[in-house]
Amino acid sequence: MKPRQAFPTLLLVLVIAFQAAGRNPRMAKPLVKEEFRGIWIATVNNTDWPSKPGLPADQQQKELIHLIDRIENTGLNAVILQVRPAADAIYPSPTEPWSYYLTGEQGKAPTPYYDPLRFAINLCHQRGLEFHAWFNPFRVTASSYLHLAPNHPLRKNNNWIVRYNGKSYLDPGIPEVREYVINIIMDVVKRYDIDAVHLDDYFYPYPIKSLTFDDEASFKKYGGDDYPNQLKEWRRNNVNLFISELNEKIKAEKSWVKLGVSPFGVWRNLSLDPDGSAGKCGLSSYDDLYADARTWVKNGWVDYIIPQLYWERGNAYGDFDTLARWWNNNVDKRHLYFGQALYKAASSAPGWQDPNEIEKQIDIARQMNNARGFAFFSASHLLDLSQEQVSRLRQELKEEPAIVPKMAWLDSVPPPVPGHFRLESTINGTWLKWKLPASYNDDRVQYVIYRVKKDADGNNPVTDVFKVTEQRELFIPPSMRNKLADECFRVSTIDRLNNESALSPLIQINGTEFKLMQ
């Protein structure tokens, strides 16, 4: 049985929502009902969580609860948590050691012992948030921690590692390396109830002009015959093979688990390729990181793409508007979400003096036919926003809930409509409750509660999404239950891939009584 959210929190949220819906003129604005609203939680270098290595387990848990509560209260609906920051793990892996960023010593388990990944998944699912497990596939060491535990398996495979710019990376050109990383990811897919596997932009390392990534030996062994004098093409093919093989294995194991990638925001520069994007020529994902996201989308190897558009509108190198439109024109077979620089909005970085920059970027995305949402980098910066920025975000998101867009290519069969409605009333309030057919056994369902008001002609159009919840009940406080004469509710079911059922009949509540209307 899934854990239930605490009653006081539910009561508070519903009371606030009832009051806000009654006074907020934004309720007349057309609702974005399906929209990915994600946020990254980075563990590498303790960027977001935990705040520092070696904290006691209970403090780690308190920090994560606080962070995810803030995420939920902002109105977001998906968490992208980094579970493998640098050839290590924030969960009990049978292959790689516990992360230094978690316990302060690579290979050392949390004290008292707990499984942070399972803990995080439960926190998210209890709050109706999707959980995307974020893996950095080829990084071995980061700048803040350069040592491998004595029992690290990569010590036995030193020939897999390339040292570059003071750090270490796995060589994607070695087939055994790709298999090793895929097996690590598949272990998580098999053992945990994740909603997606997520990869970031680090395939080959970001280039330094004076340095060479030394994969000459593997190129000679594995690529020389098929790609003579075509090192860059071979590297791109290595990444393509990794992405396609990973997706195939994920879908064979659990067809509903998504694969998403967040590439660098410029696929290729227009000055190098007529299909590229405009702007001053700089780094590109295709030429410098050997990540060809267009090919992944075209071949259906990924379920979503989140290009990292961490520039403001008008930036000469990466104008948000220009790049967003380029991606919108080049991603049509899979979902497109935009990565946004919350860390810059929170710090008033150069070019980010406009306090509404994030909201204006969201508005730009909402006008595009292929864009389906956004993700913020990163979670700790929610705590750095001004009160005014928090208020605007909550108004934009929390007061207009959205569900993650469904992916018809994975599954398009809707769940059953809620039924068997009943009303339970006490002096403390009223509960509208419902059930699903006993034959339906999907354990990961949620419910969309629509608030329906009469228009000028006395009709009852669906006006807004009131709440998305995993609980099979709606609580109505005593102060509100006699004030619902001119409005009704409808309820629908959404499954783990966010396919939505038909709507229930109109439910009219009058005091301690209710009736269903077709």
C-alpha positions as CSV (number, residue, x, y, z in Angstrom):
1,M,0.0,0.0,0.0
2,K,1.3,3.4,-0.9
3,P,1.9,5.9,2.0
4,R,-0.7,8.6,2.3
5,Q,0.0,12.3,2.6
6,A,-0.6,13.8,6.1
7,F,-4.1,15.1,6.7
8,P,-3.1,18.6,8.0
9,T,-1.2,19.3,4.8
10,L,-4.1,18.2,2.6
11,L,-6.5,20.3,4.6
12,L,-4.3,23.4,4.4
13,V,-3.8,23.1,0.7
14,L,-7.5,22.6,0.0
15,V,-8.6,25.5,2.1
16,I,-6.0,27.8,0.4
17,A,-7.1,26.5,-3.0
18,F,-10.8,27.1,-2.4
19,Q,-10.0,30.7,-1.2
20,A,-7.6,31.4,-4.1
21,A,-10.0,30.1,-6.7
22,G,-12.7,32.5,-5.4
23,R,-10.6,35.6,-5.6
24,N,-7.9,35.2,-8.3
25,P,-8.8,36.8,-11.6
26,R,-6.3,34.5,-13.3
27,M,-8.8,31.7,-13.1
28,A,-10.4,33.0,-16.2
29,K,-7.1,32.4,-18.1
30,P,-7.1,29.2,-20.3
31,L,-5.5,26.4,-18.4
32,V,-2.4,24.6,-19.4
33,K,-3.7,21.2,-18.4
34,E,-0.8,19.0,-19.7
35,E,2.6,20.5,-19.0
36,F,5.9,19.0,-17.8
37,R,7.1,21.0,-14.9
38,G,10.4,19.5,-13.8
39,I,13.4,20.4,-11.7
40,W,16.8,18.9,-11.3
41,I,18.3,18.0,-7.9
42,A,22.0,17.7,-8.4
43,T,24.1,15.6,-5.9
44,V,27.5,16.1,-7.6
45,N,29.6,18.6,-5.6
46,N,26.6,18.7,-3.2
47,T,25.0,21.3,-5.5
48,D,21.5,20.8,-4.2
49,W,21.4,17.8,-1.9
50,P,22.7,16.8,0.6
51,S,24.1,20.2,1.7
52,K,27.4,18.6,2.4
53,P,29.0,15.2,2.6
54,G,28.7,13.0,5.7
55,L,25.5,14.3,7.2
56,P,23.7,11.9,9.5
57,A,20.9,10.1,7.7
58,D,18.1,11.9,9.6
59,Q,19.5,15.3,8.5
60,Q,19.8,14.2,4.9
61,Q,16.2,13.0,5.0
62,K,15.0,16.3,6.6
63,E,16.8,18.3,3.9
64,L,15.3,16.2,1.1
65,I,11.8,16.4,2.6
66,H,12.1,20.2,2.8
67,L,13.4,20.5,-0.8
68,I,10.6,18.2,-2.2
69,D,7.9,20.0,-0.2
70,R,9.1,23.3,-1.7
71,I,9.0,21.7,-5.2
72,E,5.5,20.5,-4.7
73,N,4.3,23.8,-3.2
74,T,5.7,25.7,-6.2
75,G,3.5,23.7,-8.5
76,L,6.0,21.5,-10.2
77,N,5.2,17.9,-11.1
78,A,8.5,16.1,-11.8
79,V,11.8,15.6,-9.9
80,I,15.0,14.7,-11.7
81,L,17.3,13.4,-9.0
82,Q,21.0,12.7,-9.7
83,V,21.5,9.1,-8.5
84,R,24.9,8.4,-10.1
85,P,27.0,11.6,-10.0
86,A,30.4,10.2,-10.8
87,A,30.7,6.4,-11.2
88,D,29.2,6.0,-7.7
89,A,25.7,5.7,-6.3
90,I,23.3,7.3,-3.8
91,Y,21.6,3.9,-3.4
92,P,22.9,0.4,-2.6
93,S,24.4,-0.6,-5.9
94,P,25.7,-4.2,-6.4
95,T,28.4,-2.8,-8.7
96,E,29.5,0.7,-7.7
97,P,30.3,2.2,-4.3
98,W,28.2,4.6,-2.2
99,S,28.9,8.2,-3.2
100,Y,31.3,10.5,-1.5
101,Y,28.8,13.3,-1.8
102,L,26.4,11.4,0.3
103,T,28.5,10.0,3.2
104,G,31.9,11.8,2.9
105,E,33.7,8.6,2.0
106,Q,33.2,6.7,-1.2
107,G,32.0,3.2,-0.4
108,K,30.7,4.1,3.0
109,A,26.9,3.5,3.6
110,P,24.7,6.1,5.3
111,T,24.5,6.0,9.1
112,P,21.9,5.0,10.3
113,Y,21.4,2.9,7.2
114,Y,18.7,3.8,4.7
115,D,18.2,3.7,1.0
116,P,18.1,7.4,-0.2
117,L,16.8,6.5,-3.7
118,R,13.8,4.5,-2.3
119,F,13.2,7.3,0.2
120,A,13.2,9.9,-2.5
121,I,10.9,7.9,-4.8
122,N,8.4,7.5,-2.0
123,L,8.5,11.2,-1.2
124,C,7.8,12.2,-4.7
125,H,5.1,9.6,-5.4
126,Q,3.3,10.5,-2.2
127,R,3.1,14.1,-3.5
128,G,2.0,13.2,-7.0
129,L,5.4,14.0,-8.5
130,E,7.1,11.9,-11.2
131,F,10.5,10.6,-10.3
132,H,13.2,10.6,-13.0
133,A,16.5,8.9,-12.0
134,W,19.4,11.0,-13.4
135,F,22.6,9.2,-14.4
136,N,25.9,10.8,-15.5
137,P,27.0,8.0,-17.8
138,F,30.7,8.5,-18.4
139,R,32.1,10.7,-15.7
140,V,34.4,8.9,-13.2
141,T,35.7,11.7,-11.0
142,A,34.6,15.3,-10.6
143,S,36.7,18.3,-9.5
144,S,35.7,18.0,-5.8
145,Y,36.6,14.3,-5.5
146,L,39.3,12.7,-7.5
147,H,39.8,9.3,-5.9
148,L,38.2,5.9,-6.4
149,A,37.5,3.7,-3.4
150,P,39.9,0.8,-3.1
151,N,37.3,-1.7,-4.1
152,H,35.9,0.3,-7.0
153,P,35.5,-2.1,-10.0
154,L,37.0,0.5,-12.4
155,R,40.4,0.0,-10.7
156,K,40.4,-3.4,-12.4
157,N,39.6,-1.8,-15.8
158,N,42.0,1.1,-15.8
159,N,42.2,0.9,-19.6
160,W,38.6,2.1,-19.8
161,I,39.5,5.4,-18.3
162,V,40.7,8.6,-20.0
163,R,42.2,11.4,-17.9
164,Y,41.3,14.8,-19.2
165,N,41.6,18.3,-17.7
166,G,42.4,16.9,-14.3
167,K,39.4,14.6,-14.2
168,S,38.6,11.1,-15.3
169,Y,36.1,9.8,-17.8
170,L,35.0,6.4,-19.2
171,D,35.8,6.0,-22.9
172,P,32.4,5.6,-24.7
173,G,34.2,4.0,-27.7
174,I,34.8,0.8,-25.8
175,P,31.8,-1.6,-26.2
176,E,32.4,-3.1,-22.7
177,V,32.2,0.4,-21.2
178,R,28.8,1.1,-22.8
179,E,27.6,-2.3,-21.6
180,Y,28.9,-1.6,-18.1
181,V,27.0,1.7,-17.8
182,I,23.8,0.3,-19.3
183,N,23.9,-2.6,-16.8
184,I,24.2,-0.1,-13.9
185,I,21.2,1.8,-15.2
186,M,19.2,-1.3,-15.8
187,D,19.8,-2.4,-12.2
188,V,17.9,0.7,-11.0
189,V,15.2,0.2,-13.7
190,K,14.6,-3.4,-12.4
191,R,14.7,-2.7,-8.7
192,Y,13.0,0.7,-8.3
193,D,9.7,2.2,-9.2
194,I,11.1,5.1,-11.3
195,D,9.1,6.9,-13.9
196,A,12.1,7.7,-16.2
197,V,15.8,7.3,-16.8
198,H,17.4,10.7,-17.3
199,L,20.8,11.5,-18.8
200,D,22.6,14.9,-18.8
201,D,24.8,16.6,-21.4
202,Y,28.1,14.8,-20.4
203,F,28.9,12.2,-23.0
204,Y,32.3,13.2,-24.1
205,P,33.8,16.0,-21.9
206,Y,33.5,19.6,-22.8
207,P,36.6,20.4,-24.9
208,I,39.6,22.4,-23.8
209,K,41.5,23.8,-26.9
210,S,44.9,22.9,-25.6
211,L,44.0,19.3,-24.6
212,T,43.2,16.1,-26.5
213,F,40.8,13.4,-25.3
214,D,43.1,10.4,-25.7
215,D,40.9,7.7,-27.2
216,E,43.3,6.9,-30.1
217,A,43.8,3.3,-29.0
218,S,40.1,2.5,-28.8
219,F,39.5,4.3,-32.1
220,K,42.1,2.2,-33.8
221,K,40.7,-1.0,-32.3
222,Y,37.0,-0.3,-32.7
223,G,36.5,2.4,-35.3
224,G,39.4,2.5,-37.7
225,D,37.9,0.1,-40.3
226,D,34.4,1.6,-40.3
227,Y,35.4,5.2,-39.8
228,P,38.8,5.7,-41.4
229,N,40.0,9.2,-40.5
230,Q,36.5,10.0,-39.2
231,L,37.1,10.3,-35.4
232,K,34.2,12.7,-34.8
233,E,31.7,10.5,-36.7
234,W,32.9,7.5,-34.8
235,R,32.5,9.3,-31.5
236,R,28.9,10.3,-32.4
237,N,28.1,6.8,-33.4
238,N,29.4,5.5,-30.0
239,V,26.9,7.8,-28.2
240,N,24.2,6.8,-30.7
241,L,24.8,3.2,-29.9
242,F,24.7,3.8,-26.2
243,I,21.4,5.7,-26.4
244,S,19.7,3.2,-28.7
245,E,20.8,0.1,-26.8
246,L,19.8,1.7,-23.5
247,N,16.4,2.6,-24.7
248,E,15.8,-0.9,-26.1
249,K,16.7,-2.6,-22.8
250,I,14.6,-0.2,-20.7
251,K,11.5,-0.8,-22.8
252,A,12.1,-4.6,-22.8
253,E,12.2,-4.6,-19.0
254,K,9.5,-2.0,-18.2
255,S,7.7,-0.6,-21.3
256,W,6.4,2.4,-19.3
257,V,9.8,3.7,-18.1
258,K,10.7,6.8,-20.1
259,L,14.2,7.7,-21.4
260,G,15.0,11.4,-21.5
261,V,18.2,13.3,-22.2
262,S,19.1,16.9,-21.5
263,P,21.7,18.0,-24.1
264,F,23.6,21.2,-24.4
265,G,21.3,23.9,-25.7
266,V,22.9,24.3,-29.2
267,W,22.6,21.3,-31.5
268,R,24.8,22.8,-34.2
269,N,25.7,26.3,-35.3
270,L,24.1,27.8,-38.4
271,S,27.6,28.9,-39.6
272,L,28.6,25.2,-39.8
273,D,25.4,23.6,-40.9
274,P,22.3,25.2,-42.8
275,D,20.1,23.1,-40.4
276,G,21.8,24.6,-37.3
277,S,20.6,27.5,-35.1
278,A,21.5,31.2,-35.4
279,G,23.7,33.0,-33.0
280,K,27.5,33.6,-32.5
281,C,29.4,30.4,-33.2
282,G,30.4,28.6,-30.1
283,L,30.2,25.1,-28.6
284,S,27.6,22.7,-30.0
285,S,26.3,19.4,-28.8
286,Y,26.9,17.8,-32.2
287,D,30.5,18.9,-32.9
288,D,32.0,19.1,-29.4
289,L,30.1,16.6,-27.2
290,Y,29.2,14.2,-30.0
291,A,25.6,14.1,-29.0
292,D,23.2,14.1,-32.0
293,A,19.8,14.7,-30.4
294,R,18.1,15.2,-33.7
295,T,19.0,11.6,-34.7
296,W,17.8,10.3,-31.3
297,V,14.4,12.0,-31.7
298,K,14.1,11.0,-35.4
299,N,14.7,7.3,-34.6
300,G,12.5,7.3,-31.5
301,W,15.4,6.3,-29.2
302,V,14.3,8.9,-26.5
303,D,11.0,9.8,-25.1
304,Y,11.8,13.4,-24.3
305,I,14.5,16.0,-24.8
306,I,15.3,18.9,-22.5
307,P,17.8,21.1,-24.2
308,Q,19.6,23.3,-21.7
309,L,18.7,26.8,-22.7
310,Y,20.4,28.6,-19.9
311,W,20.6,31.9,-21.6
312,E,18.3,34.9,-21.3
313,R,16.3,36.4,-24.1
314,G,18.5,38.5,-26.4
315,N,21.8,36.8,-25.5
316,A,24.1,37.0,-28.5
317,Y,25.4,33.5,-28.1
318,G,22.2,31.7,-27.1
319,D,19.1,33.8,-27.4
320,F,16.4,31.8,-25.6
321,D,13.7,32.7,-28.1
322,T,15.8,31.8,-31.1
323,L,17.0,28.5,-29.7
324,A,13.6,27.5,-28.4
325,R,12.1,28.1,-31.8
326,W,14.9,26.0,-33.4
327,W,14.2,23.1,-31.1
328,N,10.5,23.5,-31.6
329,N,11.0,23.1,-35.4
330,N,13.2,20.0,-35.0
331,V,11.5,17.9,-32.3
332,D,8.1,16.7,-33.3
333,K,8.0,13.0,-32.8
334,R,8.9,13.1,-29.1
335,H,8.3,15.4,-26.2
336,L,10.2,18.7,-26.0
337,Y,10.8,20.5,-22.7
338,F,13.1,23.5,-22.2
339,G,15.8,23.6,-19.5
340,Q,15.8,27.0,-17.8
341,A,18.4,28.7,-15.6
342,L,16.7,29.1,-12.3
343,Y,20.2,29.6,-10.8
344,K,20.6,32.8,-12.8
345,A,17.2,34.1,-12.1
346,A,17.9,33.6,-8.4
347,S,21.3,35.5,-8.5
348,S,20.5,38.4,-10.8
349,A,23.3,37.3,-13.2
350,P,24.2,39.6,-16.1
351,G,21.3,39.8,-18.5
352,W,18.9,38.5,-15.8
353,Q,17.9,41.8,-14.2
354,D,14.3,41.3,-15.4
355,P,12.6,39.6,-12.4
356,N,10.0,38.1,-14.8
357,E,12.6,36.4,-17.1
358,I,11.7,32.9,-16.2
359,E,7.9,33.5,-16.5
360,K,8.4,35.2,-19.9
361,Q,10.4,32.2,-21.1
362,I,7.6,29.9,-20.0
363,D,5.1,32.1,-22.0
364,I,7.3,31.8,-25.1
365,A,7.4,28.1,-24.8
366,R,3.6,27.9,-24.3
367,Q,3.1,29.5,-27.7
368,M,5.0,26.8,-29.5
369,N,3.2,23.8,-31.0
370,N,5.8,21.2,-30.0
371,A,7.0,22.4,-26.7
372,R,5.3,20.5,-23.8
373,G,6.9,22.0,-20.7
374,F,10.1,23.0,-18.9
375,A,12.6,22.1,-16.2
376,F,14.5,24.3,-13.8
377,F,18.2,24.0,-12.9
378,S,18.3,23.6,-10.0
379,A,16.3,22.8,-6.9
380,S,18.3,24.6,-4.2
381,H,17.8,27.8,-6.0
382,L,14.1,27.7,-5.3
383,L,15.2,28.7,-1.8
384,D,17.1,31.7,-3.1
385,L,14.2,33.3,-5.0
386,S,12.8,36.6,-3.6
387,Q,9.4,36.5,-2.1
388,E,8.0,38.3,-5.1
389,Q,9.5,35.7,-7.5
390,V,8.1,32.8,-5.4
391,S,4.7,34.4,-5.4
392,R,4.7,34.8,-9.2
393,L,5.8,31.3,-9.8
394,R,3.2,29.9,-7.4
395,Q,0.5,32.0,-9.2
396,E,1.7,30.7,-12.5
397,L,2.0,27.1,-11.5
398,K,0.5,26.1,-8.2
399,E,-2.8,27.8,-8.7
400,E,-3.1,26.2,-12.2
401,P,-2.1,22.5,-11.7
402,A,-1.0,20.5,-14.7
403,I,-0.3,16.8,-15.3
404,V,2.8,15.5,-17.1
405,P,1.9,15.1,-20.8
406,K,1.0,11.5,-21.9
407,M,3.2,9.7,-24.4
408,A,0.9,7.8,-26.8
409,W,3.7,5.8,-28.3
410,L,4.3,4.1,-25.0
411,D,0.7,3.5,-24.1
412,S,-2.6,5.2,-25.0
413,V,-5.2,3.0,-23.2
414,P,-7.1,5.1,-20.7
415,P,-7.9,3.9,-17.2
416,P,-11.5,3.5,-15.9
417,V,-13.6,6.4,-14.8
418,P,-14.0,6.8,-11.1
419,G,-17.3,5.7,-9.7
420,H,-19.2,4.6,-6.6
421,F,-19.2,8.2,-5.2
422,R,-20.3,8.8,-1.7
423,L,-20.3,11.6,0.8
424,E,-19.1,11.3,4.4
425,S,-19.8,14.3,6.7
426,T,-18.7,15.1,10.2
427,I,-18.4,18.3,12.2
428,N,-14.9,18.5,10.9
429,G,-15.9,18.6,7.3
430,T,-17.1,16.6,4.3
431,W,-15.3,14.0,2.3
432,L,-16.3,13.1,-1.3
433,K,-15.0,9.6,-1.9
434,W,-14.9,7.3,-4.9
435,K,-13.6,3.9,-6.1
436,L,-12.2,2.3,-9.2
437,P,-13.5,-1.1,-10.5
438,A,-12.0,-4.0,-8.4
439,S,-10.7,-5.6,-11.6
440,Y,-8.4,-2.6,-12.3
441,N,-5.0,-3.4,-10.6
442,D,-2.7,-0.6,-11.6
443,D,-1.2,0.6,-8.3
444,R,0.1,3.9,-9.7
445,V,-3.0,6.0,-10.4
446,Q,-3.9,9.6,-9.6
447,Y,-7.1,11.6,-9.9
448,V,-7.8,14.9,-11.5
449,I,-10.5,16.9,-9.7
450,Y,-12.1,19.5,-12.0
451,R,-13.9,22.5,-10.6
452,V,-16.9,23.4,-12.7
453,K,-18.8,26.6,-12.6
454,K,-22.0,27.8,-14.3
455,D,-21.5,30.3,-17.1
456,A,-23.9,33.1,-18.0
457,D,-26.3,30.7,-19.7
458,G,-26.4,28.4,-16.7
459,N,-24.3,25.7,-18.4
460,N,-21.5,23.8,-16.7
461,P,-18.3,23.9,-18.7
462,V,-15.1,22.5,-17.2
463,T,-13.3,25.6,-16.1
464,D,-10.1,24.5,-14.3
465,V,-8.2,21.7,-12.7
466,F,-8.7,22.1,-9.0
467,K,-6.3,19.4,-7.7
468,V,-4.3,16.4,-8.8
469,T,-4.0,13.8,-6.0
470,E,-3.3,10.1,-5.5
471,Q,-6.0,10.0,-2.8
472,R,-9.5,8.7,-3.6
473,E,-11.2,11.5,-1.8
474,L,-11.8,15.3,-1.8
475,F,-12.0,17.1,1.6
476,I,-14.3,20.1,1.8
477,P,-14.0,22.2,5.0
478,P,-17.2,23.2,6.8
479,S,-16.7,26.8,5.9
480,M,-17.1,26.0,2.2
481,R,-19.6,23.1,1.9
482,N,-22.6,25.4,1.9
483,K,-21.1,27.7,-0.7
484,L,-21.0,25.4,-3.6
485,A,-24.5,25.9,-5.1
486,D,-23.3,27.3,-8.3
487,E,-20.5,24.9,-9.0
488,C,-19.9,21.2,-9.4
489,F,-16.9,18.8,-9.6
490,R,-15.9,16.1,-12.0
491,V,-13.2,13.5,-11.4
492,S,-11.0,11.6,-13.8
493,T,-8.4,8.9,-13.4
494,I,-4.8,9.1,-14.8
495,D,-2.5,6.2,-14.9
496,R,1.3,6.1,-14.5
497,L,1.8,7.3,-18.1
498,N,-0.8,10.0,-17.6
499,N,-3.4,8.6,-19.9
500,E,-6.7,10.1,-18.6
501,S,-10.1,8.5,-18.3
502,A,-13.3,10.1,-19.3
503,L,-14.8,12.5,-16.8
504,S,-17.2,11.4,-14.1
505,P,-20.7,12.8,-14.1
506,L,-21.1,16.3,-12.7
507,I,-21.1,16.1,-8.9
508,Q,-23.1,18.8,-7.1
509,I,-22.6,19.2,-3.4
510,N,-25.1,21.0,-1.2
511,G,-24.2,21.0,2.4
512,T,-24.0,17.3,3.5
513,E,-25.8,16.0,0.4
514,F,-24.7,15.5,-3.2
515,K,-26.2,14.3,-6.5
516,L,-24.7,13.2,-9.8
517,M,-25.8,14.9,-13.0
518,Q,-25.0,13.7,-16.5
